C-alpha cells in the first residue's frame, strides 16, 4: 500500500467514527486519493455535487483527522 493510500485509509477510518454510517457511505467512501504533498491530500470525487457537500459539511472533519494522522499542526 502506498503512503498516500495508507494515510487516506487511516484518515477515513477516523472520519468514519465521527459520522453516521449512511452519511459516510454516501459522501466519503466514494472519494479516491490521487496525490499528496506535505500538507494537502487531493481527492477525486464522482460528482461536483458531492464535492460541494463535502466542502460544506465534512471538509473540517476530514482536515482535522488528516492532520492527526500525519501529525501536521
Secondary structure in CASP SS format (residue, H / E / C, confidence):
PFRMAT SS
TARGET T0000
AUTHOR 0000-0000-0000
METHOD secondary structure of the structure
MODEL  1
X C 1.00
X C 1.00
X H 1.00
X H 1.00
X H 1.00
X H 1.00
X H 1.00
X H 1.00
X H 1.00
X H 1.00
X H 1.00
X H 1.00
X H 1.00
X H 1.00
X H 1.00
X H 1.00
X H 1.00
X C 1.00
X C 1.00
X C 1.00
X H 1.00
X H 1.00
X H 1.00
X H 1.00
X H 1.00
X H 1.00
X H 1.00
X H 1.00
X C 1.00
X C 1.00
X C 1.00
X E 1.00
X E 1.00
X E 1.00
X E 1.00
X E 1.00
X C 1.00
X C 1.00
X C 1.00
X C 1.00
X E 1.00
X E 1.00
X E 1.00
X E 1.00
X C 1.00
X C 1.00
X C 1.00
X H 1.00
X H 1.00
X H 1.00
X H 1.00
X H 1.00
X H 1.00
X H 1.00
X H 1.00
X H 1.00
X H 1.00
X H 1.00
X H 1.00
X H 1.00
X H 1.00
X H 1.00
X H 1.00
X H 1.00
X H 1.00
X H 1.00
X H 1.00
X H 1.00
X H 1.00
X H 1.00
X C 1.00
X C 1.00
X C 1.00
END
